[in-house]
């Protein structure tokens, strides 16, 4: 994409499945956002639609920020599925208990 300085835009599509080890445990807490910006950024990346555009000069942390965001989403999804599993197990146990109670 041409600009007044002759630069172009680079589009990087990140594959969350093939993250290198150095990015595996990265979180947004260490990226350097202010408290309000961090809260907003977390809200934006969890939206079910839309796009987050990360811009800046070379070496400013764009890729690091994106990998940290992917990790946060992955961890949130993992926690969410664990709690759903616990909830489903709990509900199933509760239904079984009520069923046993009625038979008695």
Secondary structure, 3 states (H helix, E strand, C coil): CCCCCCCCCCCCCCCHHHCCHHHCCCCHHHCCCCHHHHHHHHHHHCCCCCCCCCCCCCCCCHHHHHHHHHHHHHHHHHHHHHHHHHHHHHHHHHHHHHHHHHHC
